[in-house]
């Protein structure tokens, strides 16, 4: 018992430290004031939605089976996304606390399975809910029929638990005080949730009508739980027959593999098509600075090599899913030649043909054409990502792309040399413009 208790305390100490990541911080532009909702901001979000609708129309007009990228930070107030992320992570922390107390600390996330009887006893002993009330939780969702619940089962309780009449209180392991597990959303926050879901709904319906797929871009890690949750809600609705909505996974995050595998498993259980865009990540400097200032663990992999390993691990997992179910699709968004070669080799080994269009590639417009064009000529679906906006906003975006792709200038020089070589070949052959 004492060893299990110490393991639980160790697990929860780390979880409470990590939770700081999802608390608002004014210095990083993710703070929230007393009010979380303003009509002026809602009007701006509606304007952004209209812009995204134009982009969907443009994608439809320029290519078949096109993509249009959307940013949820443009469709919902960032302060709300931080708030929602904080609530979601508190819910996960409670699961980890129960798992640690059942002696499961250190297991892979999806391998943690809570024994329902022991969970109900623990909830009753903590005076959170009575055993009868907790039984009603699981009966209403048809959970625990096998005698255990895992993280995905636990997450499915989230919606009903946020609507209970009294807030759940759990003991804080560090202070010994009871604290709210989930504080209620205000009416304004509830309205913000409804508005962002409505906007996603409008965009997804237009995308289906136009034959375009929607990629939901990833943001900083403290927004991402909310963004991923909202994206999964859209995938449940619109990915029934094919992958229309794609979530983005940043492989520089230590949690990337857990995020990918968790969502793939959820899609299997619920029967919808999984859609993913894999990227390395774009906010490393800001993430590390924020972690240092707020005192939580750096969420970024320690080295570029570790990020490469994570990217290939996630990539291989989704490719295996495509092979076995054909109910997954993926965009490999990379400028890294080794990653492209790895993908092509694994596709060949797994028998995934380019004509199936389950795997596509993406690079930025104007970057790495020596990768893009040969892929297209070989029959692979390949896309050019076109950033747009005011120069002062787009240039920082492009500079982050250069930072995340080490050796970019060397590749640019190589691309220049290849282009010059081709010009000379055409001049000597007398067919410069063919």
LUMBALUM-851701 format. One line per 10 residues: number of its first residue (from 0); their letters; for each residue x negated, y negated, z negated of C-alpha. Coordinates in Angstrom, 2 decimals, decimal comma. Layout:
// residues N
NUM> a> X Y Z  ...
END
This chain:
// residues 434
0> xxxxxxxxxx> 0,00 0,00 0,00  -2,79 -2,44 -0,91  -4,62 -1,80 2,38  -1,43 -2,37 4,35  -0,74 -5,58 2,44  -4,23 -6,91 3,11  -3,89 -6,03 6,80  -0,56 -7,84 6,88  -2,03 -10,91 5,21  -4,97 -10,92 7,65
10> xxxxxxxxxx> -2,65 -10,56 10,65  -0,31 -13,29 9,45  -3,12 -15,64 8,48  -4,28 -15,52 12,08  -0,73 -15,89 13,38  -0,05 -18,96 11,25  -3,32 -20,49 12,42  -2,40 -19,81 16,05  1,01 -21,36 15,50  -0,67 -24,77 15,15
20> xxxxxxxxxx> -1,17 -24,52 18,89  2,57 -25,07 19,38  2,91 -28,07 17,10  3,23 -31,50 18,66  0,16 -33,75 18,74  0,48 -37,40 19,68  -3,06 -37,66 21,02  -2,34 -35,17 23,79  0,89 -36,71 25,06  3,03 -33,87 23,77
30> xxxxxxxxxx> 4,36 -35,59 20,67  8,00 -36,02 19,90  9,47 -38,94 18,06  12,67 -39,08 16,03  14,72 -38,83 19,23  14,19 -35,99 21,69  16,56 -37,05 24,43  17,02 -40,23 26,41  19,29 -40,76 29,38  16,53 -42,60 31,24
40> xxxxxxxxxx> 14,36 -39,49 31,02  17,24 -37,30 32,15  17,76 -39,54 35,18  14,05 -39,20 36,00  14,33 -35,39 35,73  17,27 -35,49 38,15  15,15 -37,53 40,59  12,41 -34,91 40,37  14,97 -32,20 41,09  16,02 -34,04 44,25
50> xxxxxxxxxx> 12,38 -34,22 45,33  12,02 -30,47 44,78  15,15 -29,87 46,87  13,52 -31,81 49,73  10,40 -29,67 49,34  12,48 -26,49 49,57  14,09 -27,78 52,76  10,64 -28,67 54,17  9,28 -25,20 53,32  12,24 -23,59 55,03
60> xxxxxxxxxx> 11,74 -25,68 58,15  8,01 -25,04 58,46  7,72 -21,27 57,96  9,64 -18,09 57,35  9,62 -16,74 53,79  7,95 -19,90 52,54  7,15 -20,93 48,99  7,96 -24,11 47,10  6,25 -24,86 43,79  8,13 -26,55 40,96
70> xxxxxxxxxx> 6,95 -27,90 37,61  9,26 -27,52 34,63  7,53 -30,45 32,95  9,20 -32,52 35,68  12,64 -30,99 34,96  12,58 -31,15 31,15  11,00 -33,53 28,67  7,55 -32,24 27,64  8,41 -32,92 23,99  11,34 -30,50 24,29
80> xxxxxxxxxx> 9,12 -27,83 25,86  6,63 -28,09 22,98  9,50 -27,86 20,49  11,01 -24,82 22,21  7,58 -23,15 22,44  7,09 -23,68 18,70  10,41 -21,98 17,92  9,63 -19,03 20,21  6,24 -18,50 18,60  7,73 -18,57 15,10
90> xxxxxxxxxx> 10,06 -15,77 16,21  7,08 -13,76 17,48  5,16 -14,46 14,29  7,99 -12,94 12,27  7,77 -9,76 14,38  3,99 -9,59 13,84  4,51 -10,01 10,09  6,94 -7,07 10,01  4,62 -4,98 12,22  1,61 -5,68 10,02
100> xxxxxxxxxx> 3,58 -4,71 6,91  4,45 -1,41 8,60  0,74 -0,73 9,09  0,61 -1,58 12,81  -1,78 -4,52 12,75  -4,39 -4,25 15,50  -2,25 -2,27 17,94  -1,58 -3,50 21,45  1,44 -5,80 21,42  3,80 -3,52 23,35
110> xxxxxxxxxx> 2,71 -0,51 21,29  3,94 -2,09 18,04  7,24 -0,40 17,18  9,12 -1,33 14,01  11,03 1,42 12,21  14,54 0,01 11,98  15,33 1,46 8,52  12,18 -0,02 7,02  12,77 -3,32 8,82  16,29 -3,59 7,42
120> xxxxxxxxxx> 15,03 -2,83 3,90  12,31 -5,47 4,25  14,82 -8,09 5,44  17,07 -7,28 2,49  14,18 -7,35 -0,01  13,10 -10,75 1,31  16,69 -12,00 0,84  16,79 -12,96 4,49  19,93 -11,00 5,35  21,73 -8,06 3,79
130> xxxxxxxxxx> 21,29 -4,59 5,20  24,85 -4,70 6,54  24,15 -8,00 8,34  20,93 -6,70 9,90  22,74 -3,55 11,08  25,22 -5,81 12,84  22,32 -7,57 14,60  21,08 -4,38 16,16  24,53 -2,89 16,86  25,62 -6,03 18,75
140> xxxxxxxxxx> 22,64 -5,65 21,10  22,64 -1,81 21,13  19,07 -1,87 19,80  17,28 0,54 17,54  19,15 3,59 18,84  15,78 5,36 19,01  15,03 4,35 15,43  12,46 1,72 16,45  12,34 -1,72 18,07  9,43 -3,27 19,97
150> xxxxxxxxxx> 8,66 -6,88 20,81  10,92 -6,93 23,88  13,84 -5,57 21,84  13,06 -8,16 19,17  13,02 -10,99 21,70  16,46 -9,95 22,95  17,83 -10,84 19,52  16,61 -14,41 19,89  19,71 -15,97 21,44  22,13 -14,57 18,88
160> xxxxxxxxxx> 19,86 -15,42 15,94  19,56 -19,07 16,92  23,33 -19,41 16,65  23,79 -17,99 13,14  25,53 -20,16 10,59  22,67 -20,33 8,10  18,95 -20,70 8,86  16,75 -17,66 8,26  14,14 -18,17 5,55  10,95 -16,14 5,29
170> xxxxxxxxxx> 8,04 -16,44 2,84  5,00 -18,34 4,02  2,09 -16,04 3,18  -0,23 -18,93 2,41  2,05 -21,09 0,23  4,38 -18,41 -1,14  7,31 -20,72 -0,38  10,35 -19,85 1,69  10,49 -21,76 4,95  12,92 -21,79 7,89
180> xxxxxxxxxx> 12,06 -19,19 10,46  14,17 -20,93 13,08  15,41 -24,43 12,55  18,52 -25,25 14,56  18,26 -27,22 17,76  20,00 -30,57 17,52  22,90 -31,35 19,84  20,49 -33,38 21,95  18,08 -30,43 22,24  20,93 -28,05 23,08
190> xxxxxxxxxx> 21,99 -30,45 25,81  18,41 -30,66 27,10  18,31 -26,86 27,30  21,55 -26,77 29,29  20,35 -29,52 31,63  17,04 -27,83 32,49  18,80 -24,49 33,09  21,27 -26,26 35,37  18,45 -27,85 37,35  16,66 -24,52 37,77
200> xxxxxxxxxx> 19,97 -23,00 38,88  20,48 -25,68 41,55  16,93 -25,21 42,87  17,14 -21,41 42,89  20,45 -21,40 44,77  19,06 -23,79 47,39  15,94 -21,62 47,71  18,05 -18,48 48,29  20,17 -20,31 50,83  17,07 -21,49 52,71
210> xxxxxxxxxx> 15,06 -18,25 52,47  12,38 -19,87 50,30  10,78 -18,48 47,15  10,19 -20,65 44,08  6,90 -20,60 42,20  7,14 -22,06 38,71  3,76 -23,63 37,97  1,97 -22,96 34,69  1,10 -25,79 32,33  -0,89 -26,19 29,11
220> xxxxxxxxxx> -0,64 -23,24 26,73  1,48 -25,18 24,20  4,20 -25,68 26,85  3,89 -22,23 28,35  6,04 -20,04 26,04  9,06 -22,24 26,80  8,28 -22,39 30,52  7,85 -18,62 30,75  11,06 -18,02 28,80  13,06 -20,31 31,09
230> xxxxxxxxxx> 11,46 -18,69 34,15  12,38 -15,19 32,97  15,98 -16,35 32,52  15,95 -17,46 36,17  14,33 -14,18 37,28  17,07 -12,19 35,56  19,68 -14,06 37,58  18,04 -14,41 40,98  15,53 -11,53 41,32  18,10 -8,76 41,47
240> xxxxxxxxxx> 17,36 -7,66 45,05  13,99 -9,26 45,72  11,51 -11,59 44,04  12,82 -15,13 44,59  11,45 -16,69 41,37  7,71 -16,31 40,68  6,14 -16,99 37,30  2,52 -18,21 37,12  -0,04 -16,49 34,89  -3,25 -18,27 33,92
250> xxxxxxxxxx> -6,00 -15,69 33,58  -8,36 -17,93 31,64  -6,01 -17,39 28,67  -6,89 -14,62 26,22  -3,19 -13,64 26,17  -2,85 -13,35 29,97  -2,78 -9,55 30,10  -0,23 -9,34 27,26  1,93 -11,90 29,08  1,80 -10,05 32,40
260> xxxxxxxxxx> 2,38 -6,57 30,98  5,22 -7,77 28,73  7,10 -9,39 31,61  6,53 -6,41 33,93  7,90 -4,06 31,26  10,92 -6,33 30,76  11,64 -6,30 34,51  11,49 -2,48 34,49  13,95 -2,20 31,62  16,40 -4,70 33,06
270> xxxxxxxxxx> 16,02 -3,67 36,69  15,04 -6,94 38,35  12,13 -7,66 40,70  8,97 -9,02 39,11  7,33 -11,99 40,87  3,93 -13,41 39,87  1,38 -15,93 40,97  -2,05 -15,27 39,47  -4,40 -18,21 38,95  -7,51 -18,68 36,88
280> xxxxxxxxxx> -6,33 -21,87 35,13  -6,75 -25,61 35,22  -6,74 -27,18 31,74  -9,81 -25,68 30,08  -11,38 -28,91 28,79  -8,12 -30,27 27,37  -7,17 -26,91 25,81  -10,50 -26,61 24,02  -10,49 -30,21 22,81  -6,96 -29,85 21,45
290> xxxxxxxxxx> -7,78 -26,55 19,69  -10,83 -28,12 18,03  -8,93 -31,21 16,88  -5,91 -29,29 15,52  -7,84 -26,39 14,02  -6,53 -23,35 15,88  -8,34 -20,67 17,86  -9,46 -21,65 21,36  -6,93 -19,91 23,66  -9,38 -19,81 26,60
300> xxxxxxxxxx> -11,67 -16,90 27,44  -15,23 -17,70 26,31  -16,92 -17,34 29,73  -16,11 -17,54 33,41  -17,06 -13,87 33,71  -14,48 -12,93 31,06  -11,87 -14,88 33,02  -12,82 -12,97 36,17  -12,41 -9,70 34,26  -9,00 -10,82 33,01
310> xxxxxxxxxx> -7,92 -11,87 36,52  -8,89 -8,51 38,02  -7,28 -6,61 35,14  -3,95 -8,43 35,58  -4,21 -8,14 39,36  -4,81 -4,40 39,20  -1,87 -3,91 36,82  0,57 -5,64 39,18  -0,83 -3,78 42,20  -0,21 -0,49 40,37
320> xxxxxxxxxx> 3,36 -1,63 39,67  3,87 -2,41 43,36  2,59 1,05 44,28  4,87 2,88 41,85  8,11 0,87 42,06  7,91 -1,47 45,08  9,87 -3,87 42,82  7,07 -6,37 42,26  5,54 -9,10 44,44  2,47 -11,22 43,86
330> xxxxxxxxxx> 0,63 -14,23 45,17  -3,14 -13,98 44,67  -3,92 -17,69 44,37  -7,70 -17,88 44,51  -10,67 -19,39 46,31  -12,92 -16,63 45,02  -14,17 -14,35 47,81  -14,98 -11,50 45,41  -11,41 -11,53 44,11  -10,03 -11,42 47,65
340> xxxxxxxxxx> -12,30 -8,47 48,50  -11,29 -6,70 45,30  -7,60 -7,16 46,19  -8,04 -5,87 49,74  -9,94 -2,80 48,53  -7,35 -1,95 45,87  -4,46 -2,46 48,32  -6,10 0,03 50,69  -6,71 2,54 47,88  -3,12 2,24 46,63
350> xxxxxxxxxx> -1,54 2,41 50,08  -0,03 -1,10 50,01  0,19 -2,31 53,61  0,09 -6,04 54,46  3,31 -5,68 56,48  5,23 -4,92 53,26  4,54 -8,53 52,21  4,40 -7,51 48,56  1,00 -9,19 48,19  0,20 -12,60 49,65
360> xxxxxxxxxx> -2,70 -14,99 49,25  -2,87 -18,72 48,64  -5,51 -21,44 48,90  -5,34 -25,20 48,78  -4,97 -27,07 52,04  -8,44 -28,10 53,20  -10,25 -25,60 50,98  -11,81 -22,25 51,86  -10,49 -21,91 55,41  -13,15 -19,22 55,93
370> xxxxxxxxxx> -11,01 -17,09 53,58  -7,56 -18,20 54,75  -7,92 -17,76 58,52  -9,44 -14,25 58,58  -6,75 -13,06 56,16  -4,02 -14,46 58,40  -5,60 -13,00 61,53  -5,78 -9,59 59,82  -2,01 -9,67 59,23  -1,90 -10,65 55,57
380> xxxxxxxxxx> 0,69 -13,21 54,41  -1,40 -16,23 53,49  -0,28 -19,70 52,46  -1,80 -23,13 52,13  -0,81 -24,94 48,95  -0,07 -28,63 49,66  -0,28 -30,97 46,66  1,45 -34,30 47,11  1,98 -37,50 45,15  0,30 -40,82 44,32
390> xxxxxxxxxx> -3,48 -40,76 44,86  -4,24 -41,53 41,20  -2,25 -38,41 40,20  -3,35 -36,04 42,96  -7,11 -36,68 42,67  -7,33 -35,44 39,05  -5,39 -32,34 40,14  -7,87 -31,67 42,93  -10,84 -32,29 40,63  -9,49 -29,63 38,25
400> xxxxxxxxxx> -9,31 -27,21 41,17  -12,97 -27,89 41,91  -13,89 -27,35 38,24  -12,09 -24,02 38,04  -13,78 -22,74 41,20  -17,47 -22,64 40,44  -19,72 -22,69 43,44  -17,09 -24,70 45,32  -19,65 -27,03 46,89  -21,77 -24,08 47,99
410> xxxxxxxxxx> -18,72 -22,56 49,65  -17,90 -25,92 51,24  -21,41 -26,05 52,69  -21,05 -22,50 53,96  -17,70 -23,36 55,54  -19,31 -26,39 57,26  -22,13 -24,19 58,61  -19,65 -21,62 59,93  -17,60 -24,32 61,67  -20,73 -25,85 63,26
420> xxxxxxxxxx> -21,84 -22,39 64,41  -18,44 -21,85 66,06  -18,59 -25,27 67,79  -22,02 -24,43 69,25  -20,79 -21,00 70,38  -17,85 -22,57 72,21  -20,06 -25,24 73,81  -22,44 -22,58 75,16  -19,49 -20,49 76,37  -17,85 -23,50 78,04
430> xxxx> -14,53 -23,10 76,20  -14,67 -25,77 73,53  -10,89 -26,27 73,35  -9,70 -22,69 73,75
END
